[in-house]
Amino acid sequence: MEIRTLEALGEVAGQKVFVRVDHNVPLDAGAVEDDTRIRASLPTLNELLEAGSSLVLASHLGLPVLPDCEAGRGPVAGIVTNAAIPLFMIGLFANLRPLMDLGILFFLGYVAFSLITLPVEFDASRRAVAVLQGEGLVMPSEADGVRAVLNAAALTYIAAAAMAISQLVRLVMLRNMRDND
């Protein structure tokens, strides 16, 4: 398969561009140890956004064929999220729409990650109650209270997702206000 360069793409304004990024970064205890590959992808993504395209990013993390692999998007999602607001703010103050768009794109990834993990969090609460009861750590009379506390903990993820969505809407509104100035 031939890898196409940015120059070979030609005019990309108004086009969706699928970009396979190398975010397969080294992890240490679930934290990103070296973000060089993530930072290396930013010039390409920024150039495509400046040219007026919208992006679809794809990556992988780890070697999923190994049973003990720490594959997961959590650490990378954290770095991308941490970069989203600074990129957006630099773009806002420097009046660089492509940087604002890149910040919004990165934050959109965080919102998607938050929404995708919601069912996992609710299932974790359900499984925790079952384990606690199964191990005899919770008396039958305490089960309803434990279930209520763990469900409340899972609801914090809904609150976080709602806040992320509202922040995304705010970023888009700020960008659009800047466009109208």
N, C-alpha and C positions, 0 to 999 in steps of 0.2 A: 504494500500500500504506500502510495506516495504521500509524503507530508507536505502540505502546501504552506508556503510562506505568506506573510502579510502582503508582500508585493504581488504575489501571484493571485491573490484574491480579487484584485481590481477594486472597483467601487463597492463599498459596503454600506453606504448610507441607507438607512431604512431597512436593512437586511438583518435577519437573525443569524448570528455566527456561532457555530458549535465549536468550542475550544476544549481540547483535552489538556488539562493542566496537571503538572507533576507535583501534587501536594502529598506525595508519599514520604512524609517526614519522619525522622527518628523520634521515638517516644521514650521517655523515662518515667516510669510510674504513672502513666496516663497523661503526662504533660509533654508538650512539644519541646524537644531538646534543642532543635536547630530549625529556625524558620526561613532559612536561606532560599529554599525552593519556592515557598509562598511569595517571598519578596521578589524573587526573580520573575514571577509571572505578572507582576503588576505593570511593568512597562508595556507589555503586549496588550493586556486588558485595557489599559488606559488609551493606547493608540487606537484600538478598535472603537472604544466609546467616543473618542474625539472625532473619529471619522463618521459618527452618526449611526453606528450599528447597535443592536441590542445583543446581549450575550447569553449563551447557554453553556454553563461550565460542567465538566465531568472530571472526576478524579477517583482514585481509590486510595485506601490506606491499609498497609500491611499485606500479609500473604494469607488470604482467607482459607487456603487449603490446609493450613496448619491448625490443629485443634486448639492449641494454646495461644494462638495469635491474639494480640491486643487490638485487632481491627476495630475501628470505630471512628466516627467523624467528630466526636466531642472535642478533643484538644484542638483540632484544626478549626472547628467552628468557633472556638473561643478566641483564637488569634484573629480570624477574619472579623469577628464581632468587635474585638478591640480596635481593629484598624478602621472599621466602618465610620464611626463618629469623627475621629480626627481627619480622615479623608474628606468627609462631607464638610466639616467646618473649614478646612483649608480651602476647599473649592468655593464655599460660600463667601468667605472673606476676600479671596483672591478673584472672585467672579469667574471661576473656571467650572463651567457646567459639567464637563467630563469627570472631574474629581467628585463633584456632588453625586453624579449618576453612579460612579463606582462605589461611593460610600453607601448609597441607597441599595445598590445591588448586593453588596456584602451584608448589609443589615437585613435585606430580604432573605438571604440565606439563613440568618439567625432565626428569623420569624418562622421559616419553613422547618428548621430543626426543632424549634420549640413546639410547633404543632404536631410534628411527627412523633415526638417523644411522649405526648400526652397519654395515649393508650398504655404505653409501657409503664408510666408512673402509676396509673390506676391499677394495673395488673400487679405491680410490685406491692402495693398496699394490700391487695386481696391475698397474695401469696404469703405476705408476712403474717397476716392474721392466721392463716392456715398452719404455718410453721409453728407459731407461738402456741396455738391450741394443740397441735400434734405432739409437741415436745412437753406438754403439760406445764408450760410457763405461764399460762393464763387460765385462770379458773373460769368455768362456764359463766359464772355471774359477772365476770369482768370482760367477757368477749365483746359485748355491745359497746362498752366504753373504749376498748382498744380499737375496734373497728372504726368508731367515730373519730378518734384521734388520727389514725392512719389515713382515713378518707379526707380529713381536714388538711393533712400534710399534702396529699395529692392535689387538693384544690389550690394550693399555692402555685402549682404549675399552670393551672388555668389562669390565675391572676397574672403570672409572669408572661404568659402568651398574650393575654389581653393588653398588657402594658407594652409589649413588643409591637403589637399591631398598631396601637395608638401612636407609638414613637415613629413607626414607619410612615404612618399617615402624616404626622407632623413634619418629618423630613421632606416628604413629597410636597407638602404645602409650602414649606420654606423655599424649596427649589423653584416652585411655580411662582411664588411671590417675587423671587429674584428675577425670573424671566420677564415678569410684567413691569419691572422697574426700568 
